[in-house]
Amino acid sequence: MGRDLTALFDPGSVAVVGASDDPAKYGHAVASQALRAPGRRPVHLVNRRGGTVLGRTAATSLAAIGEPVELVVISVPGAGFEAAVDDALACGARAIVGITAGFAEAGPEGLARQQAVAERVRAAGAVLVGPNCLGIADNTTELYLASDRFAPGGVALLSQSGNLALELQLRAAPHGLGFSRFVSLGNQADVTLVDLVEDCARHEATSAIAVYAEDFGDGRAFARAAAAAGKPVVLLTAGRGAASARSAQSHTGALTTSADVVAAACRDAGVELVHTPREMTVVLAALAAGPGTRANGRRTAVFTDGGGHGAIAADAAEDAGLDVPELGARAQERLRTVLWEQSAVGNPVDLAGMGEQNPLSYAGTVAELLAADEVDAVLMTGYFGGYAASDGGLGGGSTGGADGGPDGGSVLAQGEQRAARAIVRHLAAAPKPLVVQSMYPQSPSCRVLARAGVPVFAATEDAARALAAMTARGAAGAPGLPDLPAPAAPLRDTGYHGVRALLDSAGVPFPPAREITDEAGLLAAAEEFKGPYVLKALHVLHKSDAGGVALRLADREALLAAHRDMHARLGAPSYSVEAMADLTDGIELIVGVNRDPRFGPVALVGLGGVLTETLRDVAFALAPVPARRAGELLRGLRTAALLKGVRGRPAVDVAAAAAVIERVTTVAAAHPEIAELEVNPLLVRPDGALALDARAVLL
């Protein structure tokens, strides 16, 4: 059930320690907000000098209040924070909000102080938000303990940035979005992002959870909490650069960045990952939409009144991950019954000027698209709204036409508003996601749609992103979060053959091989299995780049010559003699696992071999990866067509590759001491899959 945060969000009483009349101090802002609902609960102001604050008598200490206080906000200089926490616990506080900064963010000494405070709070059975936070608010319980006001609504905002929270408020207002709760995360010394997501998931008045986080703490626990929330979770995060990959030793590590890890976790958990505050607002507006707000697929009909808008919208929809297929004969025939001859009905569907003659053609077209079985969602784009925007067209020089805007009057304006009301009726009768992009998003006609729950945007790319958000949760759904296997006995031998043995025991197939240290061992290996042979120098990083791999050695003589040449150049302590795999009709893949400090083992699959880092055609998922999910990742690669067979080549055994991916990622997930585990290449042929090389790096 998670932690009980009732005392944090609906306390019986509140005290603000550090309350002040000085507007430059945060204690002034919090105290001012706390007094907005004096009738809901007792609110005590504490200032060590006493006197009055904001016209109210201030207590000189918590003890001087003379009665228990359930929630205490502490906004005092850093040197007095620990004493204030002790005073709060002594007066019976069950929740503390620490505004004061100067702890973990200030260095090791501050971290030690912070940990000590958190331990005292937990030992007392209380909870602590912060320190170094900007407060909390709960509109549903009239709890106002932050410097800003938040318009009421259904979004719980959990943020590590006060300024971003302010921007999100400003961006949310035009879309009619408001907030059920706000929590400034601070340093998460006690109450964590995971605790808050779990509590907001149980909060009936919260319909969506918006998160800005730089520090996830336990990232996998966050993903699990988000997946189990039962309501949309939208994440904005920072630090998506590649710096963390620069020191990686394997291809897997070099290809895995923080952004890849977060994206994989979000995809698996069903979290909407966004990159800007604007995109977050767009997605939240889409998820708050009305009838038919979840699609069963990605087949999108683009409907426009101008060819340019239609083409741009189609591109934007595909960029957002939607499909814009040509409509079938039956759907086109039905559209012909409501459109005129010059209208385009293939997709995009273009009125081609008919809206100026008959504004209700907008509604008729939407009705047909909503009714079509082959359409999952509709994106309407262009001039709709312009007829009623100023009771006319663009004004001041408009000459009419499909792409230009007409010289119109009240008849067109009234007709357009009737069309808007008809669209609302059609949507109620056949609910599917409908998003509108309009040059006039604030026009009366567009407001009719918005009041009915239809998202309306000024920018085409926003409309497409919104529709993608409405589609993603309704289509196949999130892949789901895998359970970590029980830890296995630690890997001791990280040499090439030690790693091979580990994977072989899990059912990963390899060609026959033998480790040798001299020519006698090499000749003995040549007797064990037939050529052609492969010779590899061991204990050499990126063997191919260093000239430490010789392929297609036809016989013993060629093998011996290759060994002498390689040993003279590299002087490796040992070598591996292996049977040369049949590469005919094969595709080289890579499968690897990198252990992320926040999200645990993260798998990478993609096109492998020596060009792995150059091509960068890879996909990510939290490990272990079930075979079904592995197959989906492979089929989602840019070069997936190669797996199906091209230019007369047969298709390869994707199921066999997926099975190997499951085994490799399960092994890695069961060994927390392994930082990186990689099979590259994994040869996939029409008749199966074979691991040709492997390596592991310990933490």
C-alpha positions as CSV (number, residue, x, y, z in Angstrom):
1,M,0.0,0.0,0.0
2,G,3.0,2.4,0.3
3,R,3.7,4.9,3.0
4,D,0.9,6.7,4.8
5,L,1.2,10.4,3.8
6,T,-2.0,11.6,5.3
7,A,-0.3,13.9,7.7
8,L,1.6,15.5,4.8
9,F,-1.4,16.2,2.6
10,D,-4.3,16.5,5.1
11,P,-2.9,17.4,8.5
12,G,-5.0,18.4,11.4
13,S,-2.8,21.4,12.2
14,V,0.1,23.3,10.6
15,A,3.0,25.4,11.9
16,V,5.4,27.5,9.8
17,V,8.7,27.9,11.6
18,G,10.6,30.9,10.3
19,A,7.4,32.8,9.4
20,S,8.3,36.4,8.5
21,D,6.9,39.8,7.6
22,D,9.9,40.3,5.3
23,P,8.8,39.6,1.7
24,A,12.3,38.7,0.7
25,K,12.2,35.6,2.9
26,Y,10.6,32.3,1.9
27,G,9.0,32.1,5.3
28,H,6.9,35.1,4.4
29,A,5.6,33.5,1.2
30,V,4.8,30.2,2.8
31,A,3.1,31.8,5.8
32,S,1.0,34.0,3.5
33,Q,-0.2,31.0,1.5
34,A,-0.8,28.9,4.7
35,L,-3.3,31.6,5.9
36,R,-5.4,31.3,2.8
37,A,-7.6,28.7,4.5
38,P,-7.7,29.6,8.2
39,G,-11.0,27.8,8.8
40,R,-9.8,24.4,7.5
41,R,-7.2,23.8,10.3
42,P,-5.3,25.7,12.9
43,V,-2.3,27.5,11.4
44,H,0.5,28.6,13.7
45,L,3.2,31.0,12.8
46,V,6.5,30.7,14.6
47,N,9.3,33.3,14.8
48,R,11.9,33.2,17.4
49,R,11.5,37.0,18.0
50,G,7.8,36.6,18.7
51,G,5.6,39.7,18.0
52,T,3.3,39.6,15.1
53,V,3.7,38.1,11.6
54,L,1.2,39.0,8.9
55,G,-1.0,40.6,11.6
56,R,-1.1,37.4,13.7
57,T,0.6,36.7,17.0
58,A,3.7,34.6,16.4
59,A,4.9,31.9,18.9
60,T,8.5,32.1,19.8
61,S,8.9,28.3,19.5
62,L,6.9,25.3,18.7
63,A,6.8,24.4,22.4
64,A,5.2,27.8,23.1
65,I,2.2,26.9,20.9
66,G,1.1,24.7,23.8
67,E,-0.6,22.0,21.7
68,P,0.6,19.3,19.3
69,V,1.1,20.2,15.7
70,E,0.8,17.6,13.0
71,L,2.7,19.2,10.1
72,V,5.6,21.6,10.5
73,V,7.2,23.7,7.7
74,I,10.8,24.7,8.5
75,S,12.2,27.7,6.8
76,V,15.2,28.7,8.9
77,P,18.9,29.2,8.3
78,G,20.8,26.0,7.9
79,A,22.5,26.1,11.3
80,G,19.1,25.9,13.0
81,F,17.5,23.2,10.9
82,E,18.4,20.2,13.0
83,A,17.2,21.9,16.2
84,A,13.9,22.9,14.5
85,V,13.4,19.3,13.4
86,D,13.9,18.0,16.9
87,D,11.5,20.6,18.3
88,A,8.9,19.5,15.6
89,L,9.2,15.9,16.6
90,A,9.0,16.8,20.3
91,C,5.7,18.6,19.7
92,G,4.2,15.5,18.0
93,A,4.7,16.4,14.3
94,R,3.9,13.5,12.0
95,A,5.1,15.4,8.9
96,I,7.9,17.9,8.2
97,V,8.5,20.0,5.1
98,G,12.1,21.2,5.0
99,I,12.6,24.4,3.0
100,T,16.1,25.0,4.4
101,A,19.0,24.3,2.0
102,G,22.6,23.4,2.4
103,F,22.6,19.7,2.8
104,A,23.3,16.9,0.3
105,E,23.5,19.4,-2.5
106,A,26.4,21.2,-0.7
107,G,28.7,18.2,-0.4
108,P,29.7,15.2,1.8
109,E,29.3,17.1,5.1
110,G,25.9,18.3,4.2
111,L,24.9,14.8,3.1
112,A,25.9,13.3,6.4
113,R,23.8,16.0,8.2
114,Q,20.9,15.2,6.0
115,Q,21.1,11.5,6.6
116,A,21.2,12.0,10.3
117,V,18.1,14.2,10.2
118,A,16.2,11.7,8.1
119,E,17.1,8.8,10.5
120,R,15.7,10.8,13.4
121,V,12.5,11.6,11.5
122,R,12.0,8.0,10.5
123,A,12.7,6.7,14.0
124,A,10.0,9.0,15.3
125,G,7.5,7.6,12.8
126,A,7.2,10.9,10.9
127,V,7.8,11.8,7.3
128,L,10.1,14.5,5.8
129,V,9.8,16.2,2.4
130,G,13.1,17.9,1.5
131,P,15.2,19.5,2.7
132,N,16.1,22.0,0.1
133,C,12.5,22.1,-1.3
134,L,10.0,24.8,-2.1
135,G,7.0,23.4,-0.2
136,I,3.8,21.5,-1.0
137,A,0.2,22.2,-1.8
138,D,-3.0,20.2,-1.9
139,N,-6.0,21.9,-3.4
140,T,-8.3,19.1,-2.4
141,T,-7.6,19.7,1.3
142,E,-7.0,23.4,1.2
143,L,-3.3,22.9,2.2
144,Y,-1.2,25.8,0.8
145,L,2.4,25.6,1.8
146,A,4.2,26.8,-1.3
147,S,5.1,30.2,-2.5
148,D,2.8,30.0,-5.6
149,R,-0.9,29.4,-6.1
150,F,-1.9,26.4,-8.2
151,A,-5.3,26.5,-10.0
152,P,-7.4,23.5,-8.9
153,G,-7.6,20.5,-11.2
154,G,-6.7,16.9,-11.6
155,V,-2.9,17.0,-12.2
156,A,-0.5,16.1,-9.3
157,L,2.8,17.9,-10.0
158,L,6.0,16.5,-8.5
159,S,8.9,18.7,-9.4
160,Q,12.5,19.2,-8.5
161,S,12.4,22.7,-10.0
162,G,10.3,25.6,-8.7
163,N,10.6,27.6,-11.8
164,L,9.6,24.8,-14.1
165,A,6.5,24.3,-11.8
166,L,5.7,27.9,-12.3
167,E,6.1,27.6,-16.1
168,L,3.9,24.5,-16.2
169,Q,1.2,26.5,-14.3
170,L,1.3,29.2,-16.9
171,R,1.2,26.8,-19.9
172,A,-1.6,24.7,-18.3
173,A,-4.0,27.6,-17.9
174,P,-5.0,28.1,-21.5
175,H,-5.8,24.4,-21.8
176,G,-8.1,24.5,-18.7
177,L,-5.7,22.3,-16.7
178,G,-5.3,22.6,-13.0
179,F,-3.6,20.8,-10.2
180,S,-4.7,18.6,-7.4
181,R,-1.3,18.6,-5.6
182,F,2.1,20.1,-5.9
183,V,5.2,18.8,-4.2
184,S,8.7,20.2,-4.5
185,L,10.8,17.1,-4.2
186,G,14.0,18.7,-2.8
187,N,16.7,16.3,-1.8
188,Q,14.3,13.3,-1.1
189,A,16.1,12.6,2.2
190,D,13.0,10.6,3.4
191,V,9.9,11.0,1.2
192,T,10.9,9.9,-2.3
193,L,9.5,10.4,-5.7
194,V,8.4,6.7,-5.5
195,D,6.5,7.4,-2.3
196,L,4.7,10.4,-3.9
197,V,3.8,8.6,-7.1
198,E,2.3,5.7,-5.1
199,D,0.3,8.1,-2.9
200,C,-0.9,10.2,-5.8
201,A,-2.0,7.0,-7.6
202,R,-4.3,6.3,-4.6
203,H,-5.5,10.0,-4.5
204,E,-9.0,10.0,-6.1
205,A,-8.9,13.6,-7.1
206,T,-5.7,13.1,-9.1
207,S,-6.3,12.0,-12.7
208,A,-2.7,12.4,-14.0
209,I,0.8,12.6,-12.4
210,A,3.3,15.1,-13.9
211,V,6.9,14.6,-12.8
212,Y,10.0,16.7,-13.4
213,A,12.9,14.8,-11.9
214,E,16.7,15.0,-12.1
215,D,17.3,12.4,-9.4
216,F,15.1,9.3,-9.6
217,G,16.8,7.6,-6.6
218,D,15.7,4.0,-7.3
219,G,14.8,4.3,-10.9
220,R,13.4,0.9,-11.3
221,A,11.1,1.4,-8.3
222,F,9.9,4.6,-9.9
223,A,9.1,2.8,-13.1
224,R,7.3,0.1,-11.2
225,A,5.3,2.6,-9.2
226,A,4.4,4.4,-12.4
227,A,3.4,1.2,-14.2
228,A,1.1,0.3,-11.3
229,A,-0.4,3.8,-10.9
230,G,-3.5,3.1,-12.9
231,K,-3.5,6.6,-14.3
232,P,-1.2,8.5,-16.7
233,V,2.3,9.5,-15.5
234,V,4.1,12.1,-17.6
235,L,7.9,12.5,-17.1
236,L,10.2,15.5,-17.9
237,T,13.8,14.9,-17.0
238,A,17.2,16.4,-17.6
239,G,20.7,15.1,-18.2
240,R,20.0,13.2,-21.5
241,G,23.6,13.7,-22.7
242,A,26.1,11.0,-23.7
243,A,28.9,11.9,-21.2
244,S,28.1,8.9,-19.0
245,A,28.9,6.5,-21.9
246,R,32.4,7.9,-22.6
247,S,34.2,5.6,-20.1
248,A,32.4,2.4,-21.1
249,Q,34.6,-0.5,-22.1
250,S,32.2,-2.5,-24.2
251,H,30.1,-1.6,-27.3
252,T,27.0,-2.0,-25.1
253,G,28.3,0.6,-22.6
254,A,29.4,3.0,-25.3
255,L,26.0,2.9,-27.0
256,T,24.0,3.3,-23.8
257,T,23.4,6.8,-22.5
258,S,21.2,8.2,-19.7
259,A,18.6,9.1,-22.3
260,D,18.4,5.6,-23.6
261,V,18.0,4.2,-20.1
262,V,15.2,6.6,-19.1
263,A,13.4,6.1,-22.4
264,A,13.5,2.3,-22.1
265,A,12.2,2.5,-18.5
266,C,9.4,4.8,-19.6
267,R,8.4,2.7,-22.6
268,D,8.3,-0.5,-20.5
269,A,6.3,1.2,-17.7
270,G,3.9,3.1,-19.9
271,V,5.2,6.5,-18.8
272,E,4.8,9.4,-21.3
273,L,8.3,10.8,-21.7
274,V,8.5,14.4,-22.7
275,H,11.4,16.8,-23.4
276,T,10.1,20.3,-22.7
277,P,7.5,21.9,-20.5
278,R,5.5,22.8,-23.6
279,E,5.4,19.1,-24.6
280,M,4.4,18.1,-21.1
281,T,1.5,20.5,-21.2
282,V,0.4,19.2,-24.6
283,V,0.4,15.6,-23.4
284,L,-1.4,16.5,-20.2
285,A,-4.1,18.3,-22.1
286,A,-4.5,15.3,-24.4
287,L,-4.8,12.9,-21.5
288,A,-7.4,15.1,-19.9
289,A,-9.5,15.1,-23.0
290,G,-13.1,14.0,-23.2
291,P,-15.0,11.3,-25.2
292,G,-13.0,8.6,-27.0
293,T,-9.7,9.7,-25.5
294,R,-8.0,6.3,-26.0
295,A,-7.3,4.7,-29.4
296,N,-7.1,1.0,-30.2
297,G,-4.4,1.6,-32.8
298,R,-2.3,4.2,-34.6
299,R,-4.2,4.5,-38.0
300,T,-4.8,8.2,-38.2
301,A,-6.9,10.1,-40.7
302,V,-5.7,13.6,-41.4
303,F,-8.5,15.9,-42.3
304,T,-7.9,19.4,-43.6
305,D,-9.3,22.3,-45.6
306,G,-6.1,23.2,-47.3
307,G,-3.5,21.0,-49.0
308,G,-0.5,22.6,-47.2
309,H,-1.9,22.0,-43.8
310,G,-2.8,18.4,-44.6
311,A,0.7,17.6,-45.9
312,I,2.4,19.2,-42.9
313,A,0.1,17.4,-40.5
314,A,0.6,14.1,-42.1
315,D,4.4,14.5,-41.7
316,A,3.9,15.6,-38.1
317,A,1.7,12.6,-37.4
318,E,4.2,10.1,-38.8
319,D,7.1,11.9,-36.9
320,A,5.0,11.4,-33.7
321,G,4.8,7.6,-34.4
322,L,1.4,7.5,-35.9
323,D,0.4,5.8,-39.2
324,V,-1.3,7.7,-42.0
325,P,-2.4,5.0,-44.4
326,E,-4.4,5.5,-47.5
327,L,-8.1,5.0,-46.9
328,G,-9.7,1.9,-48.4
329,A,-12.3,2.0,-51.2
330,R,-15.3,1.8,-48.9
331,A,-14.2,4.6,-46.7
332,Q,-13.4,6.8,-49.8
333,E,-16.8,6.0,-51.2
334,R,-18.5,7.0,-48.0
335,L,-16.6,10.3,-48.0
336,R,-17.6,11.0,-51.5
337,T,-21.2,11.1,-50.4
338,V,-20.5,14.1,-48.1
339,L,-17.8,15.9,-50.2
340,W,-17.7,17.5,-53.6
341,E,-15.9,16.2,-56.6
342,Q,-12.6,18.1,-56.2
343,S,-12.2,17.0,-52.5
344,A,-9.3,14.6,-51.8
345,V,-10.4,11.4,-50.0
346,G,-7.3,9.3,-49.9
347,N,-5.7,10.5,-46.6
348,P,-5.1,13.3,-46.0
349,V,-8.8,14.1,-46.6
350,D,-9.0,17.7,-48.0
351,L,-12.3,19.7,-48.3
352,A,-10.6,21.7,-51.1
353,G,-12.7,24.8,-50.4
354,M,-16.0,23.1,-49.6
355,G,-16.0,24.5,-46.1
356,E,-16.6,28.0,-47.4
357,Q,-19.6,26.8,-49.3
358,N,-21.0,24.5,-46.6
359,P,-19.4,24.7,-43.1
360,L,-21.3,21.6,-42.1
361,S,-19.1,19.6,-44.4
362,Y,-16.5,19.7,-41.6
363,A,-18.9,17.8,-39.4
364,G,-20.1,15.4,-42.1
365,T,-16.5,14.5,-42.9
366,V,-15.6,14.0,-39.2
367,A,-18.6,11.7,-38.8
368,E,-17.6,9.5,-41.7
369,L,-14.0,9.3,-40.5
370,L,-15.1,8.4,-36.9
371,A,-17.4,5.7,-38.3
372,A,-14.7,4.1,-40.5
373,D,-13.4,0.8,-39.0
374,E,-10.0,1.4,-40.6
375,V,-9.5,4.8,-38.7
376,D,-8.4,4.8,-35.1
377,A,-8.0,8.5,-34.6
378,V,-8.6,11.8,-36.4
379,L,-6.3,14.9,-36.7
380,M,-8.2,17.9,-38.1
381,T,-6.0,20.7,-39.2
382,G,-6.2,24.1,-40.9
383,Y,-8.6,27.0,-41.0
384,F,-11.5,25.7,-38.9
385,G,-12.3,28.4,-36.3
386,G,-11.4,31.2,-38.6
387,Y,-14.9,31.8,-39.9
388,A,-16.1,32.6,-36.4
389,A,-12.8,34.1,-35.1
390,S,-13.8,37.7,-36.0
391,D,-17.1,36.9,-37.6
392,G,-15.2,36.6,-40.8
393,G,-11.9,35.6,-42.4
394,L,-8.3,36.5,-42.0
395,G,-9.3,40.2,-42.6
396,G,-7.4,43.0,-44.2
397,G,-6.6,41.6,-47.5
398,S,-7.9,38.0,-47.5
399,T,-9.1,37.0,-50.9
400,G,-10.6,33.7,-50.0
401,G,-9.8,30.3,-51.2
402,A,-9.0,27.0,-49.6
403,D,-5.6,28.0,-48.4
404,G,-6.2,31.7,-47.9
405,G,-9.3,32.2,-45.8
406,P,-12.5,33.8,-47.2
407,D,-14.1,37.1,-47.0
408,G,-17.1,35.9,-45.0
409,G,-19.6,37.1,-42.5
410,S,-22.0,36.0,-39.9
411,V,-23.5,33.2,-42.1
412,L,-20.2,31.4,-42.3
413,A,-19.5,32.1,-38.6
414,Q,-22.8,30.7,-37.5
415,G,-22.5,27.7,-39.8
416,E,-19.0,26.9,-38.4
417,Q,-20.3,27.0,-34.9
418,R,-23.2,24.7,-35.8
419,A,-20.5,22.4,-37.4
420,A,-18.6,22.5,-34.1
421,R,-21.6,21.4,-32.1
422,A,-22.4,18.7,-34.7
423,I,-18.8,17.4,-34.4
424,V,-19.3,17.1,-30.6
425,R,-22.5,15.1,-31.2
426,H,-20.7,12.8,-33.7
427,L,-17.9,12.3,-31.3
428,A,-20.2,11.3,-28.5
429,A,-21.9,8.8,-30.8
430,A,-18.7,7.3,-32.1
431,P,-16.0,8.0,-29.6
432,K,-12.4,8.0,-31.0
433,P,-9.5,10.3,-30.3
434,L,-10.0,13.6,-32.2
435,V,-7.4,16.4,-32.0
436,V,-7.7,19.8,-33.7
437,Q,-5.0,22.2,-34.9
438,S,-6.4,25.6,-35.8
439,M,-5.0,28.9,-36.9
440,Y,-7.6,30.3,-34.5
441,P,-7.6,28.1,-31.5
442,Q,-9.4,30.7,-29.3
443,S,-12.2,31.2,-31.7
444,P,-15.8,30.5,-30.6
445,S,-16.0,27.4,-32.8
446,C,-12.8,25.9,-31.3
447,R,-14.0,26.8,-27.8
448,V,-17.1,24.7,-28.4
449,L,-14.8,21.8,-29.2
450,A,-12.5,22.4,-26.3
451,R,-15.4,22.6,-23.8
452,A,-16.5,19.2,-25.0
453,G,-13.1,17.8,-24.3
454,V,-11.6,18.0,-27.7
455,P,-7.9,19.1,-27.5
456,V,-7.3,22.2,-29.7
457,F,-3.8,23.5,-30.5
458,A,-2.3,26.3,-32.5
459,A,0.8,24.2,-33.6
460,T,0.5,21.2,-35.8
461,E,3.3,19.4,-34.0
462,D,1.5,19.8,-30.7
463,A,-1.7,18.4,-32.1
464,A,0.2,15.4,-33.5
465,R,2.1,14.8,-30.2
466,A,-1.2,15.0,-28.3
467,L,-2.8,12.5,-30.6
468,A,0.2,10.1,-30.1
469,A,-0.3,10.4,-26.3
470,M,-4.0,9.5,-26.7
471,T,-3.0,6.6,-28.9
472,A,-0.1,5.1,-27.0
473,R,-1.9,4.0,-23.9
474,G,-4.8,2.6,-25.9
475,A,-3.0,0.6,-28.5
476,A,-0.8,-2.4,-27.6
477,G,-0.1,-0.9,-24.1
478,A,3.2,-0.8,-22.3
479,P,5.4,-4.0,-22.6
480,G,5.5,-4.3,-18.8
481,L,8.3,-4.3,-16.3
482,P,10.3,-7.6,-15.9
483,D,10.9,-9.1,-12.5
484,L,14.6,-9.4,-11.6
485,P,15.7,-13.0,-11.1
486,A,17.2,-14.2,-7.8
487,P,20.9,-13.4,-7.6
488,A,23.2,-16.1,-8.8
489,A,26.6,-17.1,-7.5
490,P,29.0,-14.3,-8.5
491,L,31.1,-14.7,-11.6
492,R,34.7,-15.2,-10.7
493,D,36.3,-15.9,-14.1
494,T,35.7,-12.9,-16.4
495,G,38.0,-14.1,-19.1
496,Y,36.6,-14.9,-22.5
497,H,36.1,-18.6,-21.8
498,G,34.8,-18.0,-18.4
499,V,32.1,-15.8,-19.8
500,R,31.4,-18.4,-22.5
501,A,31.0,-21.0,-19.9
502,L,28.5,-18.8,-17.9
503,L,26.4,-18.2,-21.0
504,D,26.7,-21.8,-22.2
505,S,25.3,-23.0,-18.9
506,A,22.2,-20.8,-19.6
507,G,21.7,-22.3,-23.0
508,V,23.4,-19.8,-25.2
509,P,24.9,-21.7,-28.1
510,F,28.6,-21.2,-29.2
511,P,30.8,-22.8,-31.8
512,P,33.3,-25.4,-30.4
513,A,36.4,-23.6,-28.9
514,R,39.5,-24.2,-26.9
515,E,41.8,-21.7,-25.1
516,I,45.5,-22.2,-25.9
517,T,48.7,-20.6,-24.7
518,D,51.3,-22.2,-27.1
519,E,51.6,-23.9,-30.5
520,A,51.2,-27.4,-29.0
521,G,47.8,-26.4,-27.6
522,L,46.9,-24.8,-30.9
523,L,47.7,-28.0,-32.8
524,A,45.8,-30.1,-30.3
525,A,42.7,-27.9,-30.7
526,A,42.9,-28.3,-34.5
527,E,42.6,-32.1,-33.9
528,E,39.4,-31.6,-31.8
529,F,37.3,-30.1,-34.5
530,K,37.5,-29.5,-38.2
531,G,38.4,-26.3,-40.0
532,P,37.9,-23.8,-41.2
533,Y,39.1,-22.1,-38.0
534,V,38.9,-18.8,-36.2
535,L,41.8,-17.5,-34.0
536,K,41.2,-14.8,-31.4
537,A,43.7,-13.0,-29.1
538,L,42.4,-13.0,-25.6
539,H,42.6,-10.2,-23.0
540,V,42.6,-7.6,-25.8
541,L,39.9,-5.0,-25.8
542,H,38.0,-4.7,-29.1
543,K,40.0,-7.6,-30.7
544,S,38.9,-6.9,-34.2
545,D,40.1,-3.3,-34.1
546,A,43.4,-4.4,-32.8
547,G,43.9,-7.1,-35.5
548,G,43.3,-9.8,-32.9
549,V,40.8,-11.9,-34.9
550,A,41.7,-14.1,-37.9
551,L,38.8,-15.7,-39.8
552,R,38.4,-18.5,-42.4
553,L,41.7,-20.3,-41.6
554,A,41.3,-23.3,-43.8
555,D,43.6,-25.8,-42.2
556,R,46.2,-26.4,-39.5
557,E,49.0,-24.7,-41.5
558,A,46.9,-21.5,-41.9
559,L,46.0,-21.6,-38.3
560,L,49.6,-22.0,-37.2
561,A,50.8,-19.1,-39.5
562,A,48.0,-16.8,-38.2
563,H,49.0,-17.6,-34.6
564,R,52.7,-16.8,-35.2
565,D,51.8,-13.5,-36.9
566,M,49.3,-12.4,-34.3
567,H,51.5,-13.4,-31.4
568,A,54.4,-11.4,-32.8
569,R,52.3,-8.3,-33.1
570,L,50.2,-8.5,-29.9
571,G,51.9,-10.9,-27.6
572,A,48.6,-11.9,-26.0
573,P,48.9,-14.3,-23.0
574,S,46.4,-16.7,-24.6
575,Y,44.3,-17.3,-27.6
576,S,41.1,-19.0,-28.5
577,V,40.9,-21.5,-31.4
578,E,37.3,-21.9,-32.6
579,A,35.4,-23.6,-35.3
580,M,34.5,-21.1,-38.0
581,A,30.7,-20.6,-38.2
582,D,28.9,-20.8,-41.5
583,L,28.1,-17.1,-42.2
584,T,26.0,-17.9,-45.3
585,D,22.7,-15.9,-45.2
586,G,23.5,-14.7,-41.7
587,I,22.9,-11.4,-40.0
588,E,25.2,-10.2,-37.1
589,L,23.4,-8.8,-34.1
590,I,24.5,-7.5,-30.7
591,V,22.9,-8.2,-27.4
592,G,24.2,-6.7,-24.2
593,V,23.3,-5.5,-20.8
594,N,24.6,-2.4,-19.0
595,R,23.9,-2.1,-15.3
596,D,22.6,1.4,-14.6
597,P,23.0,2.8,-11.0
598,R,19.4,4.0,-11.0
599,F,17.5,1.5,-13.2
600,G,19.5,-1.6,-12.8
601,P,20.2,-3.9,-15.8
602,V,19.3,-2.4,-19.1
603,A,19.4,-4.5,-22.3
604,L,20.6,-3.4,-25.7
605,V,19.8,-5.3,-28.9
606,G,20.5,-4.3,-32.5
607,L,22.6,-4.7,-35.6
608,G,26.0,-6.1,-34.4
609,G,29.5,-6.8,-35.6
610,V,32.3,-4.4,-36.1
611,L,30.0,-1.6,-37.3
612,T,27.8,-1.6,-34.2
613,E,28.9,1.8,-32.9
614,T,28.9,3.3,-36.4
615,L,25.4,2.3,-37.4
616,R,23.9,2.7,-34.0
617,D,20.8,0.7,-35.0
618,V,19.9,-0.5,-31.5
619,A,17.0,-0.7,-29.1
620,F,16.8,-0.7,-25.3
621,A,14.6,-2.3,-22.6
622,L,14.9,-3.1,-19.0
623,A,16.4,-6.5,-18.4
624,P,15.7,-9.4,-18.4
625,V,13.9,-9.2,-21.7
626,P,11.4,-12.0,-22.5
627,A,11.7,-13.6,-25.9
628,R,8.4,-12.1,-27.0
629,R,9.6,-8.6,-26.2
630,A,13.0,-9.3,-27.7
631,G,11.3,-10.1,-31.0
632,E,9.4,-6.8,-30.9
633,L,12.7,-4.9,-30.4
634,L,14.3,-6.7,-33.3
635,R,11.4,-6.1,-35.6
636,G,11.5,-2.4,-34.6
637,L,15.0,-1.8,-35.8
638,R,15.6,0.5,-38.7
639,T,17.3,-2.4,-40.5
640,A,14.6,-4.9,-39.6
641,A,14.0,-5.6,-43.3
642,L,17.3,-7.5,-43.3
643,L,15.9,-10.0,-40.9
644,K,13.0,-10.7,-43.2
645,G,15.3,-11.4,-46.2
646,V,16.2,-8.9,-49.0
647,R,17.4,-9.3,-52.6
648,G,16.7,-13.0,-52.7
649,R,18.2,-13.8,-49.3
650,P,16.1,-16.0,-47.0
651,A,14.6,-14.7,-43.7
652,V,16.6,-15.4,-40.6
653,D,15.3,-17.2,-37.5
654,V,14.2,-14.2,-35.4
655,A,12.6,-16.5,-32.8
656,A,16.0,-18.2,-32.2
657,A,17.7,-14.8,-31.8
658,A,14.9,-13.7,-29.4
659,A,15.4,-16.8,-27.3
660,V,19.2,-16.1,-27.0
661,I,18.4,-12.5,-26.0
662,E,16.2,-13.7,-23.2
663,R,18.9,-16.0,-21.9
664,V,21.7,-13.5,-22.1
665,T,19.7,-10.7,-20.4
666,T,18.5,-13.1,-17.7
667,V,22.1,-14.1,-16.9
668,A,23.1,-10.5,-16.7
669,A,20.1,-9.6,-14.5
670,A,21.0,-12.4,-12.1
671,H,24.6,-11.2,-11.6
672,P,24.5,-7.8,-9.9
673,E,28.3,-7.8,-9.9
674,I,28.4,-7.6,-13.7
675,A,28.5,-4.0,-15.0
676,E,28.5,-5.0,-18.7
677,L,27.7,-8.3,-20.4
678,E,27.8,-8.5,-24.2
679,V,27.5,-11.0,-27.0
680,N,28.7,-9.5,-30.2
681,P,28.2,-10.7,-32.8
682,L,25.2,-13.0,-32.4
683,L,25.0,-14.7,-35.7
684,V,21.4,-15.3,-36.8
685,R,20.8,-17.6,-39.8
686,P,17.7,-19.1,-41.3
687,D,18.3,-22.2,-39.2
688,G,19.1,-20.7,-35.8
689,A,21.4,-18.4,-33.8
690,L,25.0,-18.7,-32.6
691,A,27.0,-16.5,-30.2
692,L,30.4,-15.8,-31.8
693,D,32.0,-13.7,-29.1
694,A,31.2,-12.6,-25.5
695,R,32.7,-10.4,-22.8
696,A,31.9,-9.2,-19.3
697,V,33.1,-6.3,-17.2
698,L,32.6,-6.4,-13.4
699,L,31.6,-3.4,-11.3
